Amino acid sequence: MNIQEYLARISYNESHKDADLQTLTVIFQHHIQAIPFENLSMHCGETIELDLQSTYNKIVREKRGGWCLETNHLLFWALQELGYDVCILGGNSYDPAERAYTTEINHILLKVVIKGSSYIVDAGFGGVYQMWQPLMLISGKDQPQIPGIFRFMEDNGTWYFEKVKRKHYIPPEQSVPFTQNPEPGNIRKIYTFTLEPRHINDFQELNMYLQVSPDNILQKKSLCSLQTPEGLYGLVGWTFTEIKYSYMEDMDLLQITTLTDEEVEKTLKDKFNIVLKNKLTP
């Protein structure tokens, strides 16, 4: 495994001699715009191995993406190699259908400490809840970014991560049924976490469970999303969505297309730079 190969994979060719916030921010943005958040292996009959070499080969050499356990683990390794003080944390994601956080840890995120300040770095949430820059770990402070306003709230050692929701503009000619989140209010809860350091092996059971449990969202839907300079591309099943952030004031533009099987393959190649070895069943 070679850090230069990783940096080439994310098209980063600037200096990385200073393990500072500015370098971290640029590397992170390159990472999320090059490496899709995707669970396509599960829908191609491939097993996801949770070890660094497998993840490195898949994402760096085979130019695939991965889910949080893979993409954040790779980022953790890269940041360590670049001299950052970084550790793995575990999160409990929010389930809007249940209106509750999961009881078991089901998400991986990173904490980076620079000059005594802590930042949360998470390249593995995908979609519209993907942060675009490291977020300072501070409670109750709005942190505006291009995708929207993020913030953390801390209560008795538990941290809550949330985002202020924005309205969507769907062009009138698109008669695609699109259900807005049924939840009232303008805050979208994302996940909770504590600052207890974790090891990747703490997630081995979760990695296996998510691949065999029929009732989780990753089994029910084939997902692929990639952040772009203006917004993001998302592919859920046969539905391709292109989002442009802040198309109008406090409103994001959504363009939704339903694809055929052949178009799914072409879209993965053209938009996400992914060529699958095995047949995808969307």
C-alpha positions in Angstrom: 0.0 0.0 0.0 1.4 3.3 -1.1 0.3 6.8 0.0 1.2 8.2 -3.4 -1.0 5.7 -5.1 -3.9 6.8 -2.8 -3.2 10.5 -3.5 -3.2 9.7 -7.3 -6.6 7.9 -6.9 -8.1 11.0 -5.4 -6.3 13.3 -7.9 -4.5 15.1 -5.2 -1.1 16.4 -6.4 -0.3 19.3 -4.0 2.0 19.4 -1.1 1.2 17.2 2.0 4.2 17.9 4.1 2.1 19.9 6.7 -0.4 17.9 8.6 -2.6 21.0 9.0 -6.3 21.8 8.7 -5.9 23.3 5.2 -4.3 20.2 3.8 -6.8 18.0 5.6 -9.7 19.9 4.1 -8.4 19.7 0.5 -7.5 16.0 0.8 -10.9 15.3 2.3 -12.7 17.1 -0.6 -10.7 15.2 -3.1 -11.6 12.0 -1.4 -15.4 12.5 -1.4 -15.3 13.7 -5.0 -13.3 10.7 -6.2 -14.5 7.8 -4.1 -18.2 7.0 -4.2 -20.3 5.9 -1.2 -21.6 2.6 -2.5 -22.8 -0.8 -1.5 -22.8 -2.3 -5.0 -20.7 -5.3 -3.9 -23.7 -6.6 -1.9 -25.8 -6.5 -5.1 -23.1 -8.1 -7.3 -22.6 -11.2 -5.2 -19.3 -10.0 -3.8 -18.3 -10.3 -0.2 -17.0 -7.2 1.6 -13.9 -8.0 3.6 -13.1 -5.5 6.4 -9.4 -5.5 6.3 -7.2 -2.6 5.1 -5.5 -4.5 2.3 -8.8 -5.6 0.8 -10.3 -2.1 1.1 -7.1 -0.5 -0.4 -7.2 -2.9 -3.4 -10.9 -2.4 -4.0 -10.9 1.4 -3.7 -7.5 2.5 -4.8 -6.5 -0.2 -7.4 -9.9 -1.3 -8.7 -11.2 2.3 -8.5 -14.4 1.3 -6.7 -16.1 3.1 -3.8 -17.3 1.6 -0.5 -19.6 2.1 2.4 -18.6 3.9 5.6 -16.6 0.9 7.0 -14.4 0.9 3.9 -14.1 4.5 2.8 -13.5 5.9 6.3 -11.1 3.1 7.2 -9.1 3.9 4.1 -9.1 7.6 5.0 -8.0 6.8 8.5 -5.0 4.9 7.1 -4.1 7.7 4.7 -4.3 10.4 7.4 -2.1 8.4 9.7 0.4 8.0 6.9 0.3 11.7 6.3 1.1 12.4 10.0 -2.3 13.3 11.4 -3.4 12.5 15.0 -6.5 10.6 14.0 -8.7 8.0 15.7 -11.8 5.9 14.7 -15.1 6.5 16.5 -18.4 4.6 16.3 -21.8 6.1 15.5 -25.5 5.2 15.9 -27.3 6.4 12.8 -30.8 7.9 12.9 -33.6 5.9 11.3 -36.3 8.3 10.1 -38.9 5.5 9.7 -38.4 4.5 13.4 -37.8 8.1 14.5 -35.0 6.8 16.7 -31.3 6.1 16.7 -30.1 2.5 16.3 -29.4 0.7 19.5 -26.2 -0.8 18.1 -23.3 1.1 16.6 -23.6 0.9 12.8 -21.4 3.7 11.5 -17.7 4.6 11.5 -16.3 8.2 11.7 -13.0 9.8 12.4 -11.7 12.4 14.9 -8.6 14.4 14.0 -6.8 16.6 16.5 -4.8 19.5 15.1 -3.0 22.0 17.4 -5.2 21.0 20.3 -8.6 21.3 18.4 -10.7 18.3 17.5 -12.4 17.9 14.2 -14.9 15.3 12.9 -14.1 13.9 9.5 -16.6 11.5 7.9 -16.4 10.5 4.2 -18.9 7.7 4.6 -22.4 9.0 4.9 -23.1 9.8 1.3 -26.0 11.6 -0.3 -27.1 15.0 1.0 -25.9 14.4 4.6 -22.3 14.2 3.5 -20.1 16.9 5.0 -17.8 18.7 2.6 -15.2 19.9 5.1 -14.0 18.7 8.5 -16.3 20.0 11.2 -15.0 21.4 14.5 -16.1 19.3 17.4 -18.0 22.0 19.3 -21.5 21.8 20.8 -24.3 24.1 19.6 -22.5 26.0 16.9 -23.9 26.2 13.4 -21.2 25.3 10.8 -22.4 26.3 7.4 -21.1 24.5 4.3 -22.2 24.3 0.7 -24.5 21.2 1.4 -26.1 23.1 4.3 -25.7 23.9 7.9 -24.3 21.2 10.1 -24.0 21.2 13.9 -23.2 19.0 16.9 -25.0 19.0 20.2 -23.4 17.4 23.2 -25.3 15.9 26.1 -23.6 14.1 29.0 -20.8 12.7 26.8 -23.1 11.8 23.8 -22.7 13.9 20.7 -25.6 14.4 18.3 -24.9 15.2 14.7 -27.6 17.0 12.6 -28.2 19.1 9.6 -30.6 21.9 8.8 -32.8 20.7 5.9 -33.2 22.6 2.7 -36.0 22.7 0.3 -35.9 20.9 -3.0 -36.8 22.3 -6.4 -37.9 19.7 -8.9 -38.4 21.1 -12.5 -42.2 21.1 -13.4 -41.6 18.8 -16.4 -40.5 16.0 -14.1 -43.6 14.1 -12.9 -41.5 11.7 -10.8 -43.1 10.9 -7.4 -40.8 12.2 -4.8 -41.7 11.9 -1.1 -40.3 14.5 1.2 -39.1 13.3 4.5 -42.3 12.8 6.6 -40.6 14.2 9.6 -41.8 17.7 10.7 -39.4 20.5 11.4 -36.3 21.6 9.5 -33.6 19.6 11.4 -32.5 16.2 10.1 -30.9 14.1 12.8 -28.0 12.1 11.3 -26.2 10.1 14.0 -25.0 10.1 17.6 -21.5 9.1 18.8 -19.2 9.2 21.8 -15.5 10.0 21.9 -14.5 6.4 22.9 -11.7 5.4 20.4 -12.5 2.3 18.4 -10.5 -0.3 16.4 -11.6 -1.5 12.9 -12.0 -5.0 14.4 -14.8 -3.6 16.6 -16.8 -3.4 13.3 -16.2 -6.9 11.9 -19.5 -8.3 13.3 -21.4 -5.3 11.9 -19.7 -5.8 8.5 -20.9 -9.4 8.4 -24.4 -8.6 9.8 -25.1 -5.9 7.2 -24.3 -8.3 4.4 -26.7 -11.0 5.6 -29.5 -9.2 7.4 -32.5 -8.8 5.0 -34.1 -6.0 6.9 -31.5 -3.3 6.6 -31.6 -0.5 4.0 -28.3 -1.6 2.4 -29.8 -5.0 1.5 -33.0 -3.5 0.2 -31.4 -0.9 -2.0 -28.4 -0.7 -4.3 -26.8 2.7 -3.5 -24.1 4.8 -5.1 -23.5 8.5 -4.5 -20.7 10.8 -5.3 -20.1 14.4 -4.3 -19.5 16.8 -7.2 -18.1 20.3 -7.3 -21.7 21.6 -7.4 -23.7 19.0 -5.6 -24.0 15.3 -6.0 -24.9 12.3 -8.1 -27.0 9.6 -6.6 -28.1 6.2 -7.9 -30.6 4.2 -5.9 -31.8 1.1 -7.8 -32.7 2.4 -11.2 -33.3 6.0 -10.1 -30.5 8.5 -10.9 -30.6 11.9 -9.2 -28.5 14.9 -9.8 -28.5 17.6 -7.1 -27.2 21.1 -7.5 -26.8 22.8 -4.2 -28.2 26.3 -3.6 -29.7 26.5 -7.1 -32.0 29.2 -5.6 -31.9 30.7 -2.2 -32.1 27.9 0.4 -33.2 25.5 -2.3 -31.5 22.7 -4.1 -32.2 21.6 -7.7 -33.2 17.9 -8.1 -33.2 16.3 -11.5 -34.5 12.7 -11.4 -34.2 10.1 -14.2 -35.4 6.5 -14.2 -32.8 4.3 -16.0 -32.9 1.0 -17.8 -30.6 -1.9 -16.8 -28.2 -0.9 -19.7 -28.3 2.8 -18.6 -27.4 1.8 -15.0 -24.2 0.3 -16.2 -23.4 3.3 -18.4 -24.2 5.8 -15.7 -22.0 4.0 -13.2 -19.1 4.3 -15.7 -19.8 7.9 -16.9 -20.8 9.5 -13.6 -19.1 7.5 -10.9 -16.1 6.1 -12.8 -17.1 2.6 -11.7 -16.8 -0.5 -13.9 -18.1 -3.6 -12.1 -16.5 -7.0 -12.6 -19.7 -8.9 -11.7 -23.3 -8.4 -12.8 -25.2 -5.8 -10.8 -28.8 -6.6 -9.8 -30.2 -3.1 -9.0 
